[in-house]
Amino acid sequence: MNKCVFISGGTANSGLGISEKFASEGYDVFVGSRELDKSQQTAEYLTQKYGVFARGYATKVFDEEDVKRVFADIASTGRLVDCLVLCAANLGIRQEFLTVPMEEFMDVINTNIGWNFMLCREAAKQMMQKGKGSIVFINSNTSYRAIPDRISYVASKSGALGLMRALAFDLGKYNIRVNAVLPGMIKTDRWQNNYNNCRNALSNYTPLGDIADFEDIANATYYFGSDLSKNTTGAELTVDGGNMIQLYPIIPENK
């Protein structure tokens, strides 16, 4: 039987790129999304294009019983997950410190830390039955570098890195590896449409002169998710064109 992966937020942008990468490598793919239609359409697309088994789920954020439901359904297919990719996130855009409602602040924390913890626990139970597994957090270089009016997002991504390290320590005895990919700016539909003026952000100006596309993030994720990194856990792989190494960006004169 093929290895299988569960990918939260696996229907668009980097998540879809990751879904396609694992499917192209022969993995059966379980896709999570807030919208059932999108997850089912993605699953059908993956099956048709790559010939693998795929199934889509509508997932409820920060709902432990729903997480248990999803993984019980995976097991009902006769499969147990080999890899969990945590791609879905609450972006927490335009949250000004003095005015953001606490409910909105905590929604980001609950999604990006609490819900991911729930997903990790249920996935790890299946991996323990197989004797090994891999969990990959799609994190962000904002876990180290703050950006304006994104206070809950920055805090959640920093916290998620701590969660990743703690899980790597606790799950190592079960031969379950836990690592994180740290993208910078990515060419998402939000970037293409200049949502929140992101195309003018200084993080577009990298030492390599470009920002990441979906394939870059998918390749890094597959490295951690597969046996290519079988002796690597608690590690981070930054995919940001070198943005984090620079003291300040060099903006071309014609910009």
C-alpha positions, 0 to 999 in steps of 0.5 A: 500500500502507498504511503499517505499524507494528510495536508491541512489547507491543501487546496490552494497556493502552497498547500496545493503545491505540497499536495501535488508534490506528495501525489507525484511521489506516489503518496495517497493524499488526504486534504483538509480545507474549511470548504468541503467542495474545495477539498473534494475537487482537489482530491478528484484532481489529484486522483485523475492527474497522479493516479493516487487515492485521495480524499477531501475533508471539511475541517473545523478549526480548533475542534478536537472531536472533528480532528478525531473524526477526520483521522478515524475516517482515514483509518477506515480506509485501511490506511494510517498516515505516514506524514502530516503537513500543517499548512493551514493558518489564520493570517491575522492581517491588520490586527493593531495592538491597541484595538484588536479584539481579544477574540480575534487575537485568540482565534489566531493563536487557537488555529496556529498553535492549538489546532495544530497540536490537536492534529499532531496528536491524532496523527502521531497515534497512527504513526506510532502504530506504523513505527515511524512518521513525520510531521512538518510545520509550514511556519514563517520567517516572521517567527523571528522577524516581526511585521507591523499589525500582525501581532497575533500571527507573529506570536503564533508562529514563534509559539508554533516553533516551540511546539515543533521542538517540544514535539520533536523531543517527545516523539523521537522515541517513537521514531516520529520526526518533527520539523518546520519549513520557514517561508518568506514572501511567496507568490500566492494569489494574495501576492499576485493581487497585492492584498494588504500591499504585500507586493511592495513589502521590503521582504520582496527584495532578497539577496537572490533577487526573487521570492519563493514559488509553490514548488520551492515550498513543496520541495522543502516540505517533501524533504522533511516529510519523506525518508530523505531526512530520516535522521533529521528532527527539530530542524528548520529550513528557511525558504526566503531567498536569503531575506533573513540574513540581510540587515536591510534590503537593497532596493534596485534604483529603478524601483 
